[in-house]
């Protein structure tokens, strides 16, 4: 288990953690609301949930998608 503290700007680290926790998630079906709930539920997540915006969530989603589907 990772002990690195995660914040909204830790998009790559969050994406890697979500990929480990939800390896079978269909990324085409993941909504921003689902992504938000999964991120704030991470024990390592230490940021303020209310600081989120769609741009941050989309950055996390993009990192996760690219982690799962490398070029």
C-alpha positions in Angstrom: 0.0 0.0 0.0 1.2 3.5 -0.9 2.1 5.9 1.9 2.5 8.9 -0.3 0.0 11.7 0.5 -2.2 12.6 -2.4 -3.5 16.0 -3.4 -5.6 17.2 -6.3 -2.5 18.2 -8.3 -1.1 14.6 -7.9 -3.0 13.5 -10.9 -0.5 10.8 -12.0 -0.1 9.3 -8.6 -3.9 9.3 -8.0 -4.4 7.6 -11.4 -1.9 4.9 -10.6 -3.6 4.3 -7.2 -7.1 4.2 -8.8 -5.8 1.8 -11.5 -4.5 -0.5 -8.7 -7.7 -0.4 -6.8 -10.1 -0.6 -9.7 -8.3 -2.7 -12.3 -11.5 -3.8 -14.0 -13.1 -0.4 -14.2 -14.5 0.4 -17.6 -13.1 3.8 -18.1 -15.6 4.6 -20.8 -18.3 4.3 -18.1 -16.5 6.2 -15.3 -18.2 9.6 -14.7 -16.5 12.6 -13.1 -18.8 12.1 -10.1 -17.6 8.5 -9.7 -14.0 9.6 -10.1 -14.5 12.2 -7.5 -15.9 9.8 -5.0 -13.1 7.3 -5.6 -10.4 9.9 -5.2 -11.8 11.4 -1.9 -12.2 7.8 -0.5 -8.5 7.1 -1.0 -6.9 6.8 2.5 -3.8 8.7 1.2 -5.9 11.6 -0.1 -5.2 14.6 2.1 -6.5 17.6 0.1 -9.7 19.5 0.6 -12.5 17.8 -1.3 -14.2 21.1 -2.1 -11.2 22.4 -4.1 -12.0 20.0 -6.9 -13.1 21.2 -10.4 -13.8 19.4 -13.6 -10.3 20.3 -15.0 -8.6 18.5 -12.1 -10.8 15.4 -12.5 -10.3 15.3 -16.2 -6.5 15.5 -15.7 -6.7 12.5 -13.3 -9.0 10.6 -15.8 -6.5 11.3 -18.7 -3.6 10.1 -16.7 -5.5 6.9 -15.7 -6.6 6.4 -19.3 -3.0 6.8 -20.6 -1.7 4.5 -17.8 -4.1 1.8 -18.9 -3.6 2.4 -22.6 0.0 3.4 -23.3 0.9 4.5 -26.8 
